[in-house]
Amino acid sequence: MTTSFYDQREIRSQDERQIAQLNQLQALIVHARSNSVHAKRLDSVDIDTLDDLAKFPILRKSDLIGMQAETPPFGGLNTIDVGRMRNVYRSPGPINDYNSRGHDWWRVGRALYAAGFRQGDVVHNSFSYHFTPAGMLFDRAAASIGCAVFPAGTENTELQVEAIKIFSATAYTGIPDFLPRLLVKADELGIELPSFTKACVSAGPLFPSVRQGLNNRGIAVYQCYVIADLGLIAYETPALEAMLIDEDIIVEIVRPGTGDPVPDGEVGEVVVTALSHSELPLIRLAIGDLSAIMPGQSPCGRTNKRLKGWLGRADQTVKVRGMFVHPEQVARVLKQCEINGRARLVVDREGDRDTMTLHVECDGNTEGLAERLESTMKTVFNLRGEVCILAPGNLANDGKVIEDKRDFQ
């Protein structure tokens, strides 16, 4: 590792990058075609340039739920047996994920390094280590650059603050909203945390007010864009000007509802191909997020393309407190509670915390219904939410199942 850059690939020329990625892509496609499911989808298209990638059909992340339910656990897309994988996970949706045996398989060490994490740092990791990969993902990334890691998880802020103090933690990984809660708890306990000076956050938006509040506390905070299926997509650098795309993926921005790439600067749906994930190739995975390529090169000296950041959703799936919430999950809640009427899940923001309220129309007996719905929501979403019971006709007949009222600007 150099002083400023994780590796020299970050500052190579665009021609060097394109040649290397084309070779990786061609090898990945040859390997994927050894699997009958991929062979049918990828057919016999020749890949002579990176632009030829657009000839393949889009694979939507939302479609993985049905594919995996029909052919568990991975929809027949895996090219190695499950027993040869290092870990397997079951994320909300539900979507089954995995990781292989590389030391930083998700490649997030690059993002931590850009955020100032270095060998000898003590990282307080407040991502969950259970069911979903987030905790392990950041744990292995920190370990790959020589950091010690405290596996804090998501509960009990008082004990977490004590651990930060005891181990003189220097860095934080977790969702953006949880770090201010830890600092407030430290204030309540009269505990000073002078060593705590850097953070790399993901799995939720970093609102400007939250960033400024952390900066005012002496904590430099950077975002990274990570998904469980493919790992690191993009990351912030000290330039704080858009997000650099990872070196081991190809990102396309396409017109929503199509697979057609749009010009740089135009907003469209993010489509990702991870070049190093040969165990379960997800070629042209449309992840449902909106973004745009930001023209020009980063002032930090890295030469890869940049994303403008998260600009909304191309579908109704939302992320709440670091967890994806899908329309299919809303339907499951209603079915389990025997609700046949119209419903809408409204996601909003109260202070520095996401809120989630399920509005349900019901013309029958509503006794105990709100409590049953709240309990079922906790089970299905793995998140707590409130319920509002309405008389029939109060919700718009517009097909919307999830409404996100948060202001991300």
Rosetta blueprint (number, residue, H / E / L):
1 M L
2 T L
3 T L
4 S L
5 F L
6 Y L
7 D L
8 Q H
9 R H
10 E H
11 I H
12 R L
13 S L
14 Q H
15 D H
16 E H
17 R H
18 Q H
19 I H
20 A H
21 Q H
22 L H
23 N H
24 Q H
25 L H
26 Q H
27 A H
28 L H
29 I H
30 V H
31 H H
32 A H
33 R L
34 S L
35 N L
36 S H
37 V H
38 H H
39 A H
40 K H
41 R H
42 L H
43 D L
44 S L
45 V L
46 D L
47 I L
48 D L
49 T L
50 L H
51 D H
52 D H
53 L H
54 A H
55 K H
56 F L
57 P L
58 I L
59 L E
60 R E
61 K H
62 S H
63 D H
64 L H
65 I H
66 G H
67 M H
68 Q H
69 A H
70 E H
71 T L
72 P L
73 P L
74 F L
75 G L
76 G L
77 L L
78 N L
79 T L
80 I L
81 D L
82 V H
83 G H
84 R H
85 M L
86 R L
87 N E
88 V E
89 Y E
90 R E
91 S E
92 P L
93 G L
94 P L
95 I E
96 N E
97 D E
98 Y E
99 N E
100 S L
101 R L
102 G L
103 H L
104 D L
105 W L
106 W L
107 R L
108 V L
109 G H
110 R H
111 A H
112 L H
113 Y H
114 A H
115 A L
116 G L
117 F L
118 R L
119 Q L
120 G L
121 D L
122 V E
123 V E
124 H E
125 N E
126 S L
127 F L
128 S L
129 Y L
130 H L
131 F L
132 T L
133 P L
134 A H
135 G H
136 M H
137 L H
138 F H
139 D H
140 R H
141 A H
142 A H
143 A H
144 S H
145 I L
146 G L
147 C L
148 A E
149 V E
150 F E
151 P E
152 A L
153 G L
154 T L
155 E L
156 N L
157 T H
158 E H
159 L H
160 Q H
161 V H
162 E H
163 A H
164 I H
165 K H
166 I H
167 F L
168 S L
169 A L
170 T L
171 A E
172 Y E
173 T E
174 G E
175 I L
176 P L
177 D L
178 F H
179 L H
180 P H
181 R H
182 L H
183 L H
184 V H
185 K H
186 A H
187 D H
188 E H
189 L H
190 G L
191 I L
192 E L
193 L L
194 P L
195 S L
196 F L
197 T L
198 K E
199 A E
200 C E
201 V E
202 S L
203 A L
204 G L
205 P L
206 L L
207 F L
208 P H
209 S H
210 V H
211 R H
212 Q H
213 G H
214 L H
215 N H
216 N H
217 R L
218 G L
219 I L
220 A E
221 V E
222 Y E
223 Q E
224 C E
225 Y E
226 V E
227 I E
228 A L
229 D L
230 L L
231 G E
232 L E
233 I E
234 A E
235 Y E
236 E L
237 T L
238 P L
239 A L
240 L L
241 E L
242 A L
243 M E
244 L E
245 I E
246 D L
247 E L
248 D L
249 I E
250 I E
251 V E
252 E E
253 I E
254 V E
255 R L
256 P L
257 G L
258 T L
259 G L
260 D L
261 P E
262 V L
263 P L
264 D L
265 G L
266 E L
267 V L
268 G E
269 E E
270 V E
271 V E
272 V E
273 T E
274 A E
275 L L
276 S L
277 H L
278 S L
279 E L
280 L L
281 P L
282 L L
283 I L
284 R L
285 L E
286 A E
287 I E
288 G E
289 D E
290 L E
291 S E
292 A L
293 I E
294 M E
295 P L
296 G L
297 Q L
298 S L
299 P L
300 C L
301 G L
302 R L
303 T L
304 N L
305 K L
306 R E
307 L E
308 K L
309 G L
310 W L
311 L L
312 G L
313 R E
314 A L
315 D L
316 Q L
317 T L
318 V E
319 K E
320 V E
321 R L
322 G L
323 M E
324 F E
325 V E
326 H L
327 P H
328 E H
329 Q H
330 V H
331 A H
332 R H
333 V H
334 L H
335 K H
336 Q H
337 C L
338 E L
339 I L
340 N L
341 G L
342 R L
343 A E
344 R E
345 L E
346 V E
347 V E
348 D E
349 R E
350 E E
351 G L
352 D L
353 R E
354 D E
355 T E
356 M E
357 T E
358 L E
359 H E
360 V E
361 E E
362 C L
363 D L
364 G L
365 N L
366 T L
367 E L
368 G L
369 L H
370 A H
371 E H
372 R H
373 L H
374 E H
375 S H
376 T H
377 M H
378 K H
379 T H
380 V H
381 F H
382 N L
383 L L
384 R L
385 G L
386 E E
387 V E
388 C E
389 I E
390 L E
391 A L
392 P L
393 G L
394 N L
395 L L
396 A L
397 N L
398 D L
399 G L
400 K L
401 V L
402 I E
403 E E
404 D E
405 K L
406 R L
407 D L
408 F L
409 Q L
